[in-house]
C-alpha cells in the first residue's frame, strides 16, 4: 500500500480494502422452513440492521466510530455519487478503516470501488466531506444488485430444508467449489483489481474471483442462512513458492469457531478425488496456520505499519468436532484388522457410491497400510463383500486406490460390474 500523503486540507487516503493484488491459491435469511414451504431471502435492510455478528462494528472503540460506521453504511446503500458530509474531524485516516470494516461486515455491498481512493475535504474544525468511489450508481447499480440477489437465492436454494449449520456450511462450500472459478489472470495482475474478482458479485454472478471474492461470497451466503462467520486476512505460499496475501473464513458451529478456506478447497477439488473440496473445512487455528499466517488485529502496533493489512476479529479456533475429515471418515486403528474399512466399503457399495474414504491412525505406518491394501487386503475384501450377496452390482476386483498422506487419508474408487 502507498503511504498516505496530507496536502493542506485535502486528504487522499488509499482504501486499504484488502483488494489483494494476488491471493495465494493451491493445486440473515431466516432458518429454512421445515414444512416444505418456499424459503425467501432476508432483505438488505434486515441484514443491515443486525450488528450482532458484524465483527468490524463490534471491534469499534468509541460512539463516534460506531456512529460513522452506521452513517457510512446508510450512505453507501443509497448508492448516490455526491459526497457525504459528517461531523467528524478527529482521526480522518481512521475513517478509511471503519469504511473497510463496514464493507467486509456486509459483503453484499460490492460497489465501493477498491481501485480508487476515498477523498476527504475538511475545513479543519466543523465538518468532513467524503467522496466515496462507486464502481456503479443509479440504474446500473440497481440492476447489479438484482443480479446478486438472484444469485444468492439460487445458491441458498441448494441447501437442504432443515439442514444443520454444519450441513449448511458444507452446501455453501460445495456450491462455491462447483460454480466459481479461481481467476488466475486477476491474481497475477499488478493492479489492485481488474473487475469484480475481489467481491461477492464477482464470485456469485460472474463466477470468477480470487481468494477474498470466495471469502466475501461465503460470508454473504452464511449470513443469509442465519449462520455466524467472519473473514480472515493473512498470507500464504502460492503455487510458485511466493508468499502472498490471502483471505479465508471462520465459521461458528454449536458455539465453537473453525477455520475454512474455500479457495484452497476449490483448488484441491481438481487434484484430490472425492475429498479435495473438504480438506480445508473446519480447521483449528493450529492446523490453519501450518500453511497460512494470520495478520495482526486492528489496533495492534504491527497493523499500523505501512503496507500491512489487518484483521478486525480473529476467533480462537480449538474445536475438532466438526473438522470434516474427522467427522466424516472412518478411522483405521489397527493394521491387523481391516474390518472397519470392509464394513464402510460395503455400506458405500450398497449405496452405489463412487468413493469410500478412511483415515489411518497416527500410530500406524501409513505407507505400510497403503501397500497392504494394494498387495492383498483390497482384493480379499472385495471378494468377501461380493460373496455376501448384498450388492445389486458386484464390485470389480480392479478397484482403484488414491493416497492423501498429508491428512492420512486413503480413497477407494469403487468400480462395479456391468
C-alpha positions, 0 to 999 in steps of 0.5 A, a space after each residue: 500500500 502507498 503511504 498516505 500523503 496530507 496536502 493542506 486540507 485535502 486528504 487522499 487516503 488509499 482504501 486499504 480494502 484488502 483488494 489483494 493484488 494476488 491471493 495465494 491459491 493451491 493445486 440473515 435469511 431466516 432458518 429454512 422452513 421445515 414444512 416444505 414451504 418456499 424459503 425467501 431471502 432476508 432483505 438488505 435492510 434486515 441484514 443491515 440492521 443486525 450488528 450482532 455478528 458484524 465483527 468490524 462494528 463490534 471491534 469499534 472503540 468509541 460512539 463516534 466510530 460506531 456512529 460513522 460506521 452506521 452513517 457510512 453504511 446508510 450512505 453507501 446503500 443509497 448508492 448516490 455519487 455526491 459526497 457525504 458530509 459528517 461531523 467528524 474531524 478527529 482521526 480522518 485516516 481512521 475513517 478509511 478503516 471503519 469504511 473497510 470494516 463496514 464493507 467486509 461486515 456486509 459483503 453484499 455491498 460490492 460497489 465501493 470501488 477498491 481501485 480508487 481512493 476515498 477523498 476527504 475535504 475538511 475545513 479543519 474544525 466543523 465538518 468532513 466531506 467524503 467522496 466515496 468511489 462507486 464502481 456503479 450508481 443509479 440504474 446500473 447499480 440497481 440492476 447489479 444488485 438484482 443480479 446478486 440477489 438472484 444469485 444468492 437465492 439460487 445458491 441458498 436454494 441448494 441447501 437442504 430444508 432443515 439442514 444443520 449449520 454444519 450441513 449448511 456450511 458444507 452446501 455453501 462450500 460445495 456450491 462455491 467449489 462447483 460454480 466459481 472459478 479461481 481467476 488466475 489472470 486477476 491474481 497475477 495482475 499488478 493492479 489492485 483489481 481488474 473487475 469484480 474478482 475481489 467481491 461477492 458479485 464477482 464470485 456469485 454472478 460472474 463466477 470468477 474471483 480470487 481468494 477474498 471474492 470466495 471469502 466475501 461470497 461465503 460470508 454473504 451466503 452464511 449470513 443469509 442462512 442465519 449462520 455466524 462467520 467472519 473473514 480472515 486476512 493473512 498470507 500464504 505460499 502460492 503455487 510458485 513458492 511466493 508468499 502472498 496475501 490471502 483471505 479465508 473464513 471462520 465459521 461458528 458451529 454449536 458455539 465453537 469457531 473453525 477455520 475454512 478456506 474455500 479457495 484452497 478447497 476449490 483448488 484441491 477439488 481438481 487434484 484430490 478425488 472425492 475429498 479435495 473440496 473438504 480438506 480445508 473445512 473446519 480447521 483449528 487455528 493450529 492446523 490453519 496456520 501450518 500453511 497460512 499466517 494470520 495478520 495482526 488485529 486492528 489496533 495492534 502496533 504491527 497493523 499500523 505499519 505501512 503496507 500491512 493489512 489487518 484483521 478486525 476479529 480473529 476467533 480462537 479456533 480449538 474445536 475438532 468436532 466438526 473438522 470434516 475429515 474427522 467427522 466424516 471418515 472412518 478411522 483405521 486403528 489397527 493394521 491387523 484388522 481391516 474390518 472397519 474399512 470392509 464394513 464402510 466399503 460395503 455400506 458405500 457399495 450398497 449405496 452405489 457410491 463412487 468413493 469410500 474414504 478412511 483415515 489411518 491412525 497416527 500410530 500406524 505406518 501409513 505407507 505400510 497400510 497403503 501397500 497392504 491394501 494394494 498387495 492383498 487386503 483390497 482384493 480379499 475384501 472385495 471378494 468377501 463383500 461380493 460373496 455376501 450377496 448384498 450388492 445389486 452390482 458386484 464390485 470389480 476386483 480392479 478397484 482403484 486406490 488414491 493416497 492423501 498422506 498429508 491428512 492420512 487419508 486413503 480413497 477407494 474408487 469403487 468400480 462395479 460390474 456391468 
